């Protein structure tokens, strides 16, 4: 809470963005405390890592300092206080924290918890619900991410090829950073793969793996200068990879359609239904991971590659 | 947890209102996006709070554990976070383009420039009709 207030008061946007990153990390710790391990994972990788870097790149392209506020803050403050008071009043009827008899826990969740491990054949219920029971939603969300990537590229322009800005380096030649990062990057990428393929059994999955992988490349690009990561994975590859991920996801659905079952029913993918579910979830998560990775990285390329307009 | 059961909701409301305040009162577009992020994170906390079952374990099936937290809110928020970063990126891209077009990310300055442009664009029909007379 204190960090949120500080973020409102400060006018140095650089500090605001850094505080926002800290806020995200604290939120992730809170999620961990509330048993949401998968969510904590994602929030830590996305909120504290990727969002901060993207916001800093945008700040680099615009201005660091905010102007003095010119409006009287009383009216918005009044509106906010009234809305907040109404919401607090509404919470008085809400179920208490951790109440197992709350309405949310009565409807579909017990079935997911009881049958999920048998029907889908994987212990991590979050992954089972995400990729199997709620496969339609997740497909929609993957398409949303793909569309967002497309929108950023339309707004900022597409750069082809690896030779966009070779040799420009944002933070200068830092030997210590380079050595440390060189050691870290293989570990980050390995960890991303682990999170991806271990998502069926422990916390993890395609969304987290995609973000962690992208964060590894973003780090490489930040420390070794722009153009270095582009040489490893050129932007035009990324565009094709993003489309490929959506295609894999949709393709799995079409295969089950061709076998005479509903869209995204994985039990036909192998002779044994549970095995088929497992294979389907793995493929779908792969599609999600590829799309998330390539969209996040190409958004970073688009923002960082744009030259500051003087 | 010994804290009153509604404490988490109040934190959520406070954070949500903080984000709301930033969005409606601040003129800087980047800061508005940070405000939206605050608001968004408060909704995430709300969902995760709702999913918590006291005494329940994280929703990963292990032999011998019978009570788990609700996995459904976790799934919804997991995807929402990643969608959130994608939409934030679209917002940032828009801000960058606005800065390139107007040279400012302050709402008031942009609005003032728009008004000036409107005044200019209202003039030409007048002069054209004069040209037509000649």
Interface residues (C-beta under 8 A of the other chain):
Chain A: X1 X4 X5 X7 X8 X13 X16 X17 X20 X23 X24 X27 X30 X31 X34 X35 X36 X37 X38 X39 X42 X43 X46 X47 X50 X51 X54 X55 X57 X58 X59 X61 X62 X63 X66 X67 X69 X70 X71 X73 X76 X77 X79 X80 X81 X83 X84 X87 X88 X91 X92 X94 X95 X96 X97 X98 X99 X100 X102 X104 X105 X108 X109 X112 X113 X116 X117 X123 X124 X125 X126 X128 X129 X130 X134 X137 X138 X141 X144 X145 X148 X149 X151 X152 X155 X156 X201 X202 X203 X205 X207 X210 X211 X292 X295 X296 X299 X302 X303 X306 X309
Chain B: X1 X3 X5 X6 X7 X8 X9 X10 X11 X13 X14 X15 X16 X17 X18 X19 X20 X21 X22 X24 X25 X26 X27 X28 X30 X31 X33 X34 X35 X37 X38 X41 X44 X45 X48 X49 X50 X51 X52 X53 X54 X55 X56 X57 X58 X59 X60 X61 X62 X67 X68 X69 X70 X71 X72 X73 X74 X75 X76 X77 X78 X79 X81 X82 X83 X84 X85 X86 X87 X88 X89 X90 X92 X93 X94 X95 X96 X97 X99 X100 X104 X105 X106 X108 X109
